[in-house]
Amino acid sequence: MPRVFFITGTSTGFGYHLVQEVLEKGDIAVATARKPESLSFKGTNDKNYLALKLDVTKDSDIEAAFEKTLSKFGRVDVVVNNAGYGLSGPFEELSDAQIKTQMDINFFGLIAVTRKAMTVMREQKPSGGLIQQITSIGGQKGVPLFSIYCASKWAVEGFTEAISQEVKPEWGIKFTCVEPGGFRTDWAGRSMSFPDERHPAYDHLNAKESMQKTNGTQKGDPKKGGQAMYELATLPDPPLRVVIGSDAYQAINGKIKDYGENYKKYEKISNSTDVDD
């Protein structure tokens, strides 16, 4: 029986390629975007595809999108929280408004969709499903010029790990954080936001220049990224976390090595604070 995928942020990048992969594999795709009229995919018909308006910062959009999905297809098997964008620049150059918008979309929007998805998956018959959070290697490793972006992704990681331990096993609700490295999407191009004004103290850093050099040279192929996300979503026992991209794989293993060395180095201090028996 075809699975029903509900995917946010499908106009470009991972979301676009994941929708196409879902359709090609014979499953059902609910593709959401702020401008659904602009969406176009191959092989769509009335039985395997639905395009819906969704701004993840609007509760009314979230409610309406799930209601229309359930009305048409009867259930939701996989929710992919892919909507988001990058904000790049030294922390002191970022405005309060830019910081708030980054968190509103990348974190608070995601948890609003997740809350609704959990309710739907718990109450549908049979219950269950997978919620796949598209985070980033920046959700595991701090990256200069991406302090708030990383903060939003670290927040998603901690939130998801916590709620994965709150659900009852019989509900059948599972979670996966997908942590991409660098991919040749629009993320580092037209989708990227930068500070409105430069700070004179940070003349040694230039976010726009850095991104211009990086954009288009990343190792990752977004189509293959979408295929990997689909494969992970169809596993009988999906992992809580997985990186995609050879650069992300190298980075996370470096981080694990650093963690092991750091915590071992301060083992004595760490274990010196318990109450005396």
N, C-alpha and C positions, 0 to 999 in steps of 0.2 A: 504493500500500500504506500502511495507517495507520501513523503513527509512534507509538512507545511513549514516553510522558513519565513520568518518575519525579520527583515533586515533594514537597519537604519543607515542613512547616508549612502545612497546607492547611485548618485549621479556620476561619480567618477571613482577611480582608484579601486581599493579592495572591494568595496561594496558593489560596484558595477560588475567586476569580474566574478564575484561570488554569486550574484544573481544569475549571470550567464551560465555558470557551472551548475547551479541548482537546476536550471531549466534543461540543460543538456543531459543531466543525469536522470531526468524523468520525474523530478520532484516539483513541488509547487513553490513559487516565489511570490511573496508579498514585498514589493519594493517600495520603500518610503523615501521621501525627499521633501524639502521645503517647496520645491516646484515640480511636482510629479508629472506635469504636462510635458516636461522636457526629457523624461526618461524614454529610452528606446532600447529594446533587446531583441535578439533573434529567437524565433521559435515560440513566441507567446501566443496563447489563445485564451478563451474565456474560462477554461477549466484549470489552467496551470499558472495564471499570472493575475496579479492585482497591483496597481500603482496607487499609492495613497499619499496624501499630504501629511507631513509630520515635522513639526519643529519640536525637538525634544525638550525645549524649555517651556512648552505650553502643555499643561495638564489636559486641557480640552482636546488638543490634537492627539495626545496619547490615548485617551479614552475612546475617541472616535475611531482611531485607526484599528485598535483591537476589536472594537464592536463590529466594524465592517468586515474584518478578517474572519471573525467567528461566524458572522451571519452568512458569509459566502462559503467558507471551507469547513466550519464546524469545530476546528481545534487549531492549536499552535504547537508544533513539535520542537522547533528551534528558534530562539530569538538571538539575533546577532546585533550587539550594540557596537556599531561601527562609526556612527556619526561623531565627528570631532574635528579639530584643526590644531595647527601648531602656532605658538606664540614664541617668537625668538628675539632675544636682546638681553643685555645685562639687566639684572634685577632692578637696579636703581633707575633705569631708564623707563621702566614699565609704569603706566598710569594705573590708578586704582580701578578705573573703568575697564581697562584691558585685563587686569588680573581677575576681576569679578566675572567678566564674560567668558574667559577661559575656563574657570571653574564651573560656571553655570552650564556650559555646554558639555565639557569633557567629563565632569563628575556629577553634578546635580541632575542634569538631564538624563544621564545614564542610570542613576539610581531610581529616578522616577519611572523610566521604562522597565527597569528590573522589578520594581515593586508590582507593577501591573502584570508583568509576565509571570511572576511567582503566583499571584492570585489566580490567573487564568489556568496555569499548569496544575495547580493544586486542585482546582475545582472541576476541571474537565474530566470526562470519563472515556477511556482510562486516564488516570492522572499521570503527570510526568512530563519531562522534556529537558532540553538543554538550553542554558543561557550562556552564550559565548561573548565574553567581553574582549573587544579588540583594544588592548592596552599598548605597550611599547617596551622595548628594552630600556627605555627611559623610565619605566615603572619599576625597574630593578636597579638601575644604575644612574646616578646623577650625571647630567650632561651640561657642561657650561653653555650659557646663552639660552638654556631651556629650563630655568628654575621653576617657573609656574607650570609649564607643561608637564615637567617631571612630577611636580607636586600633585597635579590632577591625576596622573597615571598611578603614582604610588597610592593615592587615596582609593582608586578603583581596586587596586590589588589587595589592600588591607580589608576593604569593605567586602570584597568577594570571598576572600579566604574565611572571614568571620561568618558570613551568612551560609556558606557551604556547610558549616558545622551546626547550624540552627535548624535546618530542615529535617523532618522525619524521613528515614529511609523509605518508608512505604509511599511517600509522595512521589518518589522517582524523579525529583528535580536535581539536575546536575549542573555544574558550573565549570567553565574553562576560561582562563585568562590567556589570550594569544598575544605574544610579545614580539612584534616584528622589529627587525633591524631597519636598515635603509633600503627603501624600494623606490623605483622610478615612477612614483605617482605624482599628483599635483601638490602633495603635502608640502614639499620644500619649494614649490613654485608659486603659482597664483593663489593657492589656499593659505599660504603663510602670512601671519601678521607680524608687524614690527613696531617698535616704539615710534611715537610721533616726533619726539625730539631726542637728540643725542645729549649725553652727559659728558662734560669736558674731562672728567676724571677717568673716563673709559676710552681714551683715544687709542688704546692698545687692542680694542675689540671692535669688530664691525660685523654685525649679524647679517645684514643684507649681502655684503660682499662674500661672506662665508657661505651663505646659502646659494648664491649665484654660482659659486665654484662647485658646490656639491650637487646641485640639482641636475639630474640627468646622468650622473656618474655612479649612482648607487649600484650595489651589486644585485639587489633584489628585483625580480620580475613580478610585477603586480598580478599578472594572470596566474602565475605559479603560486603566488601567495593566496589568491582566491581558491585555487584548487586544494591547497593545503588546509585552508580553513574548512572547506567542505569535507575533506577526508577526516579531519578531527571531529567534526560535528556528527559523523556517521559511525564513529567507533562505539562499540557496546559499553566500554568503560573509559570515557574520555578523561584526560588528565586535568588536574586543577590548573596547572601552568605548563606552557610550552613556548619556546622561542621559535620563530621562523626567520630564516636567513642565516647564512654562514657567519656574517659579522656579528649577529646577535648571539649565536651559539658560542663564538669565541669570547665575546664580552661577558656573557653570564658565567662561563667557566672561569674566567679571570677574576670575576667578582667573588665566586665561591672560594677560590684559592686565597684571595685577600682576606675574606671573612675568617677562614680557618686559621690563618696566620695571626690575624689581629686578636681574636678572642683567646687563642692559646697563649699569646704573649702576656695578656693581662689576667690570666687564669687565677693567680693568687689573690689579686684585688677583688675580682668578681666573686670569689668564694669566701671572702672574709667578712661578710656582712650579716650572716645568719645569727639568730638568737642563740646564745650559749645554752647548752643543755644543763 
